Amino acid sequence: MITIPPSPDLGKMLTNYIKTNRKYKSGIANWLGIKRSSVQAYLKKPDMKVSTLWRLCHVLNYNFFEEITAQLPPEFTAVTENPLQKRIDELEKQKSDLELQVKTLEKVVELMGRK
């Protein structure tokens, strides 16, 4: 069985953002087209729908998903990473090594031709 750590408390995350950046709950409510009490409820809940968090990101111009991602283990692959990048890097190194070998062989052939 895999041990999964508790999920981040999105209400606290939102509360911290609002306090740190001095945002008004009433302003957020107006931008979202909801009541201030709904925003207040978001602050008390440890989780929320992705669609709600998505809207909050756009209204507040802040990437809460990145903050959540930062709490994941570093070995997790980000969506933006190319899973084949390691292989590409290996092939690029091999290519560089082979180019160096070709240049070296060309020099040897050139020197042997002068004799």
MIKETI-869462 format. One record per atom (N, C-alpha, C): z, y, x; residue number from 1; atom name. Coordinates in pm, whole numbers, plus 50000, padded with zeros to 5 digits. Layout:
// MIKETI-869462
@zz->Z, yy->Y, xx->X, nr->NUM, atom->CA $
...
//
This chain:
// MIKETI-869462
@zz->50000, yy->49882, xx->50084, nr->1, atom->N $
@zz->50000, yy->50000, xx->50000, nr->1, atom->CA $
@zz->50000, yy->50125, xx->50089, nr->1, atom->C $
@zz->49920, yy->50221, xx->50052, nr->2, atom->N $
@zz->49908, yy->50345, xx->50128, nr->2, atom->CA $
@zz->50012, yy->50445, xx->50079, nr->2, atom->C $
@zz->50080, yy->50508, xx->50175, nr->3, atom->N $
@zz->50176, yy->50612, xx->50141, nr->3, atom->CA $
@zz->50102, yy->50745, xx->50134, nr->3, atom->C $
@zz->50104, yy->50805, xx->50017, nr->4, atom->N $
@zz->50035, yy->50934, xx->49998, nr->4, atom->CA $
@zz->50140, yy->51043, xx->49985, nr->4, atom->C $
@zz->50130, yy->51146, xx->50069, nr->5, atom->N $
@zz->50227, yy->51256, xx->50061, nr->5, atom->CA $
@zz->50211, yy->51331, xx->49928, nr->5, atom->C $
@zz->50314, yy->51403, xx->49888, nr->6, atom->N $
@zz->50304, yy->51478, xx->49763, nr->6, atom->CA $
@zz->50195, yy->51585, xx->49772, nr->6, atom->C $
@zz->50135, yy->51612, xx->49659, nr->7, atom->N $
@zz->50029, yy->51713, xx->49657, nr->7, atom->CA $
@zz->50088, yy->51852, xx->49671, nr->7, atom->C $
@zz->50007, yy->51946, xx->49721, nr->8, atom->N $
@zz->50056, yy->52083, xx->49736, nr->8, atom->CA $
@zz->50090, yy->52144, xx->49600, nr->8, atom->C $
@zz->50190, yy->52226, xx->49597, nr->9, atom->N $
@zz->50232, yy->52293, xx->49473, nr->9, atom->CA $
@zz->50142, yy->52416, xx->49455, nr->9, atom->C $
@zz->50046, yy->52404, xx->49367, nr->10, atom->N $
@zz->49948, yy->52511, xx->49347, nr->10, atom->CA $
@zz->50012, yy->52635, xx->49285, nr->10, atom->C $
@zz->50113, yy->52615, xx->49202, nr->11, atom->N $
@zz->50184, yy->52729, xx->49144, nr->11, atom->CA $
@zz->50251, yy->52813, xx->49252, nr->11, atom->C $
@zz->50315, yy->52746, xx->49347, nr->12, atom->N $
@zz->50379, yy->52818, xx->49459, nr->12, atom->CA $
@zz->50274, yy->52884, xx->49547, nr->12, atom->C $
@zz->50164, yy->52814, xx->49568, nr->13, atom->N $
@zz->50057, yy->52869, xx->49650, nr->13, atom->CA $
@zz->50003, yy->52998, xx->49588, nr->13, atom->C $
@zz->49982, yy->52994, xx->49456, nr->14, atom->N $
@zz->49934, yy->53112, xx->49384, nr->14, atom->CA $
@zz->50039, yy->53223, xx->49386, nr->14, atom->C $
@zz->50165, yy->53187, xx->49365, nr->15, atom->N $
@zz->50274, yy->53284, xx->49369, nr->15, atom->CA $
@zz->50280, yy->53354, xx->49505, nr->15, atom->C $
@zz->50272, yy->53275, xx->49612, nr->16, atom->N $
@zz->50275, yy->53332, xx->49747, nr->16, atom->CA $
@zz->50158, yy->53428, xx->49770, nr->16, atom->C $
@zz->50041, yy->53387, xx->49722, nr->17, atom->N $
@zz->49924, yy->53473, xx->49739, nr->17, atom->CA $
@zz->49943, yy->53606, xx->49664, nr->17, atom->C $
@zz->49991, yy->53598, xx->49542, nr->18, atom->N $
@zz->50010, yy->53718, xx->49459, nr->18, atom->CA $
@zz->50112, yy->53811, xx->49523, nr->18, atom->C $
@zz->50222, yy->53754, xx->49572, nr->19, atom->N $
@zz->50326, yy->53837, xx->49635, nr->19, atom->CA $
@zz->50277, yy->53898, xx->49766, nr->19, atom->C $
@zz->50216, yy->53816, xx->49849, nr->20, atom->N $
@zz->50170, yy->53862, xx->49980, nr->20, atom->CA $
@zz->50063, yy->53971, xx->49967, nr->20, atom->C $
@zz->49975, yy->53955, xx->49870, nr->21, atom->N $
@zz->49863, yy->54048, xx->49856, nr->21, atom->CA $
@zz->49885, yy->54152, xx->49746, nr->21, atom->C $
@zz->50006, yy->54154, xx->49692, nr->22, atom->N $
@zz->50046, yy->54253, xx->49592, nr->22, atom->CA $
@zz->49947, yy->54264, xx->49476, nr->22, atom->C $
@zz->49919, yy->54151, xx->49417, nr->23, atom->N $
@zz->49830, yy->54146, xx->49300, nr->23, atom->CA $
@zz->49915, yy->54150, xx->49174, nr->23, atom->C $
@zz->49860, yy->54209, xx->49069, nr->24, atom->N $
@zz->49929, yy->54215, xx->48941, nr->24, atom->CA $
@zz->49884, yy->54100, xx->48852, nr->24, atom->C $
@zz->49981, yy->54033, xx->48793, nr->25, atom->N $
@zz->49950, yy->53922, xx->48703, nr->25, atom->CA $
@zz->49868, yy->53970, xx->48584, nr->25, atom->C $
@zz->49898, yy->54091, xx->48538, nr->26, atom->N $
@zz->49823, yy->54145, xx->48424, nr->26, atom->CA $
@zz->49676, yy->54169, xx->48463, nr->26, atom->C $
@zz->49654, yy->54214, xx->48585, nr->27, atom->N $
@zz->49516, yy->54234, xx->48633, nr->27, atom->CA $
@zz->49441, yy->54103, xx->48643, nr->27, atom->C $
@zz->49509, yy->54002, xx->48696, nr->28, atom->N $
@zz->49447, yy->53869, xx->48707, nr->28, atom->CA $
@zz->49413, yy->53817, xx->48568, nr->28, atom->C $
@zz->49506, yy->53835, xx->48474, nr->29, atom->N $
@zz->49484, yy->53791, xx->48336, nr->29, atom->CA $
@zz->49363, yy->53862, xx->48277, nr->29, atom->C $
@zz->49353, yy->53992, xx->48299, nr->30, atom->N $
@zz->49237, yy->54066, xx->48246, nr->30, atom->CA $
@zz->49107, yy->54015, xx->48305, nr->30, atom->C $
@zz->49105, yy->53993, xx->48436, nr->31, atom->N $
@zz->48984, yy->53943, xx->48501, nr->31, atom->CA $
@zz->48943, yy->53806, xx->48450, nr->31, atom->C $
@zz->49044, yy->53724, xx->48420, nr->32, atom->N $
@zz->49017, yy->53588, xx->48370, nr->32, atom->CA $
@zz->48992, yy->53586, xx->48219, nr->32, atom->C $
@zz->49029, yy->53694, xx->48152, nr->33, atom->N $
@zz->49014, yy->53698, xx->48006, nr->33, atom->CA $
@zz->49117, yy->53613, xx->47934, nr->33, atom->C $
@zz->49239, yy->53609, xx->47991, nr->34, atom->N $
@zz->49348, yy->53531, xx->47931, nr->34, atom->CA $
@zz->49471, yy->53619, xx->47920, nr->34, atom->C $
@zz->49576, yy->53567, xx->47860, nr->35, atom->N $
@zz->49702, yy->53642, xx->47846, nr->35, atom->CA $
@zz->49780, yy->53638, xx->47977, nr->35, atom->C $
@zz->49861, yy->53740, xx->47996, nr->36, atom->N $
@zz->49948, yy->53746, xx->48115, nr->36, atom->CA $
@zz->50042, yy->53627, xx->48118, nr->36, atom->C $
@zz->50086, yy->53583, xx->48002, nr->37, atom->N $
@zz->50177, yy->53468, xx->47995, nr->37, atom->CA $
@zz->50109, yy->53341, xx->48047, nr->37, atom->C $
@zz->49979, yy->53333, xx->48033, nr->38, atom->N $
@zz->49906, yy->53216, xx->48087, nr->38, atom->CA $
@zz->49908, yy->53217, xx->48240, nr->38, atom->C $
@zz->49890, yy->53336, xx->48297, nr->39, atom->N $
@zz->49898, yy->53348, xx->48442, nr->39, atom->CA $
@zz->50038, yy->53311, xx->48487, nr->39, atom->C $
@zz->50138, yy->53361, xx->48414, nr->40, atom->N $
@zz->50277, yy->53328, xx->48446, nr->40, atom->CA $
@zz->50301, yy->53177, xx->48442, nr->40, atom->C $
@zz->50238, yy->53111, xx->48346, nr->41, atom->N $
@zz->50251, yy->52965, xx->48334, nr->41, atom->CA $
@zz->50188, yy->52895, xx->48455, nr->41, atom->C $
@zz->50075, yy->52948, xx->48506, nr->42, atom->N $
@zz->50012, yy->52889, xx->48624, nr->42, atom->CA $
@zz->50109, yy->52889, xx->48742, nr->42, atom->C $
@zz->50187, yy->52996, xx->48753, nr->43, atom->N $
@zz->50278, yy->53010, xx->48866, nr->43, atom->CA $
@zz->50391, yy->52907, xx->48863, nr->43, atom->C $
@zz->50421, yy->52857, xx->48746, nr->44, atom->N $
@zz->50531, yy->52761, xx->48730, nr->44, atom->CA $
@zz->50487, yy->52616, xx->48740, nr->44, atom->C $
@zz->50356, yy->52592, xx->48732, nr->45, atom->N $
@zz->50306, yy->52455, xx->48734, nr->45, atom->CA $
@zz->50269, yy->52413, xx->48877, nr->45, atom->C $
@zz->50306, yy->52291, xx->48916, nr->46, atom->N $
@zz->50270, yy->52246, xx->49051, nr->46, atom->CA $
@zz->50123, yy->52210, xx->49065, nr->46, atom->C $
@zz->50055, yy->52187, xx->48952, nr->47, atom->N $
@zz->49912, yy->52157, xx->48960, nr->47, atom->CA $
@zz->49838, yy->52223, xx->48845, nr->47, atom->C $
@zz->49706, yy->52223, xx->48857, nr->48, atom->N $
@zz->49622, yy->52282, xx->48753, nr->48, atom->CA $
@zz->49483, yy->52223, xx->48764, nr->48, atom->C $
@zz->49403, yy->52249, xx->48664, nr->49, atom->N $
@zz->49266, yy->52198, xx->48663, nr->49, atom->CA $
@zz->49186, yy->52264, xx->48776, nr->49, atom->C $
@zz->49094, yy->52187, xx->48828, nr->50, atom->N $
@zz->49007, yy->52239, xx->48934, nr->50, atom->CA $
@zz->48930, yy->52361, xx->48883, nr->50, atom->C $
@zz->48887, yy->52356, xx->48759, nr->51, atom->N $
@zz->48810, yy->52469, xx->48704, nr->51, atom->CA $
@zz->48895, yy->52597, xx->48700, nr->51, atom->C $
@zz->49024, yy->52584, xx->48673, nr->52, atom->N $
@zz->49113, yy->52700, xx->48673, nr->52, atom->CA $
@zz->49129, yy->52753, xx->48815, nr->52, atom->C $
@zz->49151, yy->52664, xx->48910, nr->53, atom->N $
@zz->49165, yy->52705, xx->49049, nr->53, atom->CA $
@zz->49036, yy->52768, xx->49100, nr->53, atom->C $
@zz->48925, yy->52714, xx->49059, nr->54, atom->N $
@zz->48794, yy->52767, xx->49096, nr->54, atom->CA $
@zz->48780, yy->52912, xx->49048, nr->54, atom->C $
@zz->48816, yy->52936, xx->48923, nr->55, atom->N $
@zz->48809, yy->53071, xx->48866, nr->55, atom->CA $
@zz->48903, yy->53166, xx->48940, nr->55, atom->C $
@zz->49024, yy->53117, xx->48971, nr->56, atom->N $
@zz->49119, yy->53201, xx->49045, nr->56, atom->CA $
@zz->49064, yy->53238, xx->49183, nr->56, atom->C $
@zz->48997, yy->53143, xx->49248, nr->57, atom->N $
@zz->48936, yy->53172, xx->49379, nr->57, atom->CA $
@zz->48839, yy->53289, xx->49367, nr->57, atom->C $
@zz->48757, yy->53285, xx->49264, nr->58, atom->N $
@zz->48656, yy->53390, xx->49247, nr->58, atom->CA $
@zz->48718, yy->53523, xx->49205, nr->58, atom->C $
@zz->48815, yy->53517, xx->49119, nr->59, atom->N $
@zz->48880, yy->53641, xx->49073, nr->59, atom->CA $
@zz->48957, yy->53708, xx->49185, nr->59, atom->C $
@zz->49025, yy->53628, xx->49267, nr->60, atom->N $
@zz->49108, yy->53683, xx->49374, nr->60, atom->CA $
@zz->49034, yy->53693, xx->49507, nr->60, atom->C $
@zz->48912, yy->53642, xx->49509, nr->61, atom->N $
@zz->48833, yy->53643, xx->49632, nr->61, atom->CA $
@zz->48910, yy->53575, xx->49746, nr->61, atom->C $
@zz->48963, yy->53457, xx->49715, nr->62, atom->N $
@zz->49043, yy->53381, xx->49812, nr->62, atom->CA $
@zz->49013, yy->53232, xx->49793, nr->62, atom->C $
@zz->49000, yy->53159, xx->49903, nr->63, atom->N $
@zz->48967, yy->53017, xx->49898, nr->63, atom->CA $
@zz->49093, yy->52931, xx->49901, nr->63, atom->C $
@zz->49146, yy->52901, xx->49783, nr->64, atom->N $
@zz->49263, yy->52814, xx->49773, nr->64, atom->CA $
@zz->49229, yy->52672, xx->49818, nr->64, atom->C $
@zz->49105, yy->52632, xx->49800, nr->65, atom->N $
@zz->49065, yy->52498, xx->49841, nr->65, atom->CA $
@zz->49076, yy->52481, xx->49993, nr->65, atom->C $
@zz->49045, yy->52585, xx->50066, nr->66, atom->N $
@zz->49059, yy->52579, xx->50212, nr->66, atom->CA $
@zz->49206, yy->52565, xx->50250, nr->66, atom->C $
@zz->49292, yy->52635, xx->50178, nr->67, atom->N $
@zz->49436, yy->52624, xx->50205, nr->67, atom->CA $
@zz->49485, yy->52481, xx->50177, nr->67, atom->C $
@zz->49432, yy->52421, xx->50072, nr->68, atom->N $
@zz->49467, yy->52282, xx->50040, nr->68, atom->CA $
@zz->49413, yy->52189, xx->50149, nr->68, atom->C $
@zz->49289, yy->52213, xx->50190, nr->69, atom->N $
@zz->49226, yy->52132, xx->50294, nr->69, atom->CA $
@zz->49307, yy->52135, xx->50423, nr->69, atom->C $
@zz->49363, yy->52250, xx->50455, nr->70, atom->N $
@zz->49443, yy->52264, xx->50578, nr->70, atom->CA $
@zz->49566, yy->52173, xx->50577, nr->70, atom->C $
@zz->49606, yy->52129, xx->50459, nr->71, atom->N $
@zz->49724, yy->52043, xx->50449, nr->71, atom->CA $
@zz->49690, yy->51895, xx->50459, nr->71, atom->C $
@zz->49562, yy->51863, xx->50464, nr->72, atom->N $
@zz->49519, yy->51724, xx->50478, nr->72, atom->CA $
@zz->49524, yy->51683, xx->50624, nr->72, atom->C $
@zz->49537, yy->51554, xx->50652, nr->73, atom->N $
@zz->49539, yy->51507, xx->50791, nr->73, atom->CA $
@zz->49410, yy->51545, xx->50864, nr->73, atom->C $
@zz->49420, yy->51576, xx->50992, nr->74, atom->N $
@zz->49302, yy->51622, xx->51067, nr->74, atom->CA $
@zz->49192, yy->51517, xx->51078, nr->74, atom->C $
@zz->49226, yy->51390, xx->51065, nr->75, atom->N $
@zz->49123, yy->51286, xx->51077, nr->75, atom->CA $
@zz->49033, yy->51277, xx->50954, nr->75, atom->C $
@zz->49068, yy->51346, xx->50847, nr->76, atom->N $
@zz->48982, yy->51347, xx->50729, nr->76, atom->CA $
@zz->48857, yy->51427, xx->50761, nr->76, atom->C $
@zz->48743, yy->51376, xx->50724, nr->77, atom->N $
@zz->48616, yy->51442, xx->50751, nr->77, atom->CA $
@zz->48590, yy->51546, xx->50644, nr->77, atom->C $
@zz->48559, yy->51665, xx->50688, nr->78, atom->N $
@zz->48525, yy->51771, xx->50593, nr->78, atom->CA $
@zz->48386, yy->51747, xx->50538, nr->78, atom->C $
@zz->48364, yy->51792, xx->50419, nr->79, atom->N $
@zz->48234, yy->51775, xx->50353, nr->79, atom->CA $
@zz->48125, yy->51844, xx->50433, nr->79, atom->C $
@zz->48158, yy->51953, xx->50497, nr->80, atom->N $
@zz->48058, yy->52030, xx->50571, nr->80, atom->CA $
@zz->48019, yy->51965, xx->50702, nr->80, atom->C $
@zz->48096, yy->51866, xx->50747, nr->81, atom->N $
@zz->48064, yy->51799, xx->50873, nr->81, atom->CA $
@zz->47957, yy->51693, xx->50849, nr->81, atom->C $
@zz->47868, yy->51680, xx->50944, nr->82, atom->N $
@zz->47765, yy->51579, xx->50936, nr->82, atom->CA $
@zz->47822, yy->51449, xx->50990, nr->82, atom->C $
@zz->47830, yy->51344, xx->50908, nr->83, atom->N $
@zz->47888, yy->51218, xx->50956, nr->83, atom->CA $
@zz->47809, yy->51156, xx->51071, nr->83, atom->C $
@zz->47685, yy->51197, xx->51090, nr->84, atom->N $
@zz->47604, yy->51143, xx->51199, nr->84, atom->CA $
@zz->47608, yy->51231, xx->51324, nr->84, atom->C $
@zz->47691, yy->51336, xx->51321, nr->85, atom->N $
@zz->47695, yy->51431, xx->51432, nr->85, atom->CA $
@zz->47733, yy->51364, xx->51564, nr->85, atom->C $
@zz->47827, yy->51269, xx->51560, nr->86, atom->N $
@zz->47868, yy->51202, xx->51683, nr->86, atom->CA $
@zz->47749, yy->51130, xx->51746, nr->86, atom->C $
@zz->47672, yy->51061, xx->51663, nr->87, atom->N $
@zz->47554, yy->50989, xx->51713, nr->87, atom->CA $
@zz->47450, yy->51088, xx->51767, nr->87, atom->C $
@zz->47432, yy->51198, xx->51698, nr->88, atom->N $
@zz->47338, yy->51301, xx->51744, nr->88, atom->CA $
@zz->47380, yy->51353, xx->51880, nr->88, atom->C $
@zz->47509, yy->51380, xx->51896, nr->89, atom->N $
@zz->47561, yy->51429, xx->52024, nr->89, atom->CA $
@zz->47539, yy->51328, xx->52136, nr->89, atom->C $
@zz->47561, yy->51198, xx->52105, nr->90, atom->N $
@zz->47539, yy->51093, xx->52205, nr->90, atom->CA $
@zz->47392, yy->51090, xx->52247, nr->90, atom->C $
@zz->47302, yy->51100, xx->52150, nr->91, atom->N $
@zz->47159, yy->51096, xx->52180, nr->91, atom->CA $
@zz->47115, yy->51220, xx->52258, nr->91, atom->C $
@zz->47173, yy->51335, xx->52228, nr->92, atom->N $
@zz->47142, yy->51456, xx->52304, nr->92, atom->CA $
@zz->47184, yy->51441, xx->52450, nr->92, atom->C $
@zz->47300, yy->51379, xx->52472, nr->93, atom->N $
@zz->47347, yy->51357, xx->52610, nr->93, atom->CA $
@zz->47253, yy->51260, xx->52682, nr->93, atom->C $
@zz->47215, yy->51153, xx->52613, nr->94, atom->N $
@zz->47122, yy->51056, xx->52673, nr->94, atom->CA $
@zz->46991, yy->51126, xx->52708, nr->94, atom->C $
@zz->46943, yy->51211, xx->52620, nr->95, atom->N $
@zz->46818, yy->51283, xx->52644, nr->95, atom->CA $
@zz->46830, yy->51370, xx->52770, nr->95, atom->C $
@zz->46942, yy->51442, xx->52782, nr->96, atom->N $
@zz->46964, yy->51527, xx->52899, nr->96, atom->CA $
@zz->46968, yy->51443, xx->53027, nr->96, atom->C $
@zz->47037, yy->51329, xx->53020, nr->97, atom->N $
@zz->47044, yy->51240, xx->53136, nr->97, atom->CA $
@zz->46905, yy->51189, xx->53176, nr->97, atom->C $
@zz->46826, yy->51152, xx->53075, nr->98, atom->N $
@zz->46692, yy->51100, xx->53103, nr->98, atom->CA $
@zz->46601, yy->51210, xx->53159, nr->98, atom->C $
@zz->46614, yy->51331, xx->53108, nr->99, atom->N $
@zz->46534, yy->51442, xx->53162, nr->99, atom->CA $
@zz->46568, yy->51466, xx->53309, nr->99, atom->C $
@zz->46696, yy->51457, xx->53343, nr->100, atom->N $
@zz->46738, yy->51474, xx->53482, nr->100, atom->CA $
@zz->46680, yy->51362, xx->53570, nr->100, atom->C $
@zz->46681, yy->51240, xx->53519, nr->101, atom->N $
@zz->46625, yy->51128, xx->53594, nr->101, atom->CA $
@zz->46475, yy->51147, xx->53616, nr->101, atom->C $
@zz->46405, yy->51195, xx->53513, nr->102, atom->N $
@zz->46260, yy->51217, xx->53526, nr->102, atom->CA $
@zz->46233, yy->51323, xx->53632, nr->102, atom->C $
@zz->46308, yy->51432, xx->53632, nr->103, atom->N $
@zz->46291, yy->51538, xx->53731, nr->103, atom->CA $
@zz->46316, yy->51484, xx->53872, nr->103, atom->C $
@zz->46419, yy->51402, xx->53883, nr->104, atom->N $
@zz->46452, yy->51344, xx->54013, nr->104, atom->CA $
@zz->46337, yy->51253, xx->54061, nr->104, atom->C $
@zz->46286, yy->51171, xx->53971, nr->105, atom->N $
@zz->46176, yy->51081, xx->54008, nr->105, atom->CA $
@zz->46050, yy->51160, xx->54043, nr->105, atom->C $
@zz->46024, yy->51269, xx->53970, nr->106, atom->N $
@zz->45908, yy->51353, xx->54001, nr->106, atom->CA $
@zz->45920, yy->51411, xx->54142, nr->106, atom->C $
@zz->46042, yy->51454, xx->54180, nr->107, atom->N $
@zz->46065, yy->51507, xx->54314, nr->107, atom->CA $
@zz->46041, yy->51400, xx->54419, nr->107, atom->C $
@zz->46092, yy->51278, xx->54392, nr->108, atom->N $
@zz->46074, yy->51168, xx->54486, nr->108, atom->CA $
@zz->45926, yy->51137, xx->54504, nr->108, atom->C $
@zz->45851, yy->51132, xx->54394, nr->109, atom->N $
@zz->45707, yy->51103, xx->54401, nr->109, atom->CA $
@zz->45636, yy->51214, xx->54479, nr->109, atom->C $
@zz->45675, yy->51339, xx->54453, nr->110, atom->N $
@zz->45617, yy->51453, xx->54523, nr->110, atom->CA $
@zz->45643, yy->51444, xx->54674, nr->110, atom->C $
@zz->45766, yy->51411, xx->54711, nr->111, atom->N $
@zz->45801, yy->51398, xx->54853, nr->111, atom->CA $
@zz->45729, yy->51282, xx->54917, nr->111, atom->C $
@zz->45714, yy->51171, xx->54845, nr->112, atom->N $
@zz->45645, yy->51053, xx->54900, nr->112, atom->CA $
@zz->45497, yy->51081, xx->54916, nr->112, atom->C $
@zz->45442, yy->51165, xx->54831, nr->113, atom->N $
@zz->45300, yy->51199, xx->54840, nr->113, atom->CA $
@zz->45270, yy->51287, xx->54958, nr->113, atom->C $
@zz->45368, yy->51359, xx->55009, nr->114, atom->N $
@zz->45349, yy->51447, xx->55124, nr->114, atom->CA $
@zz->45346, yy->51369, xx->55255, nr->114, atom->C $
@zz->45392, yy->51248, xx->55257, nr->115, atom->N $
@zz->45399, yy->51170, xx->55382, nr->115, atom->CA $
@zz->45269, yy->51109, xx->55419, nr->115, atom->C $
//
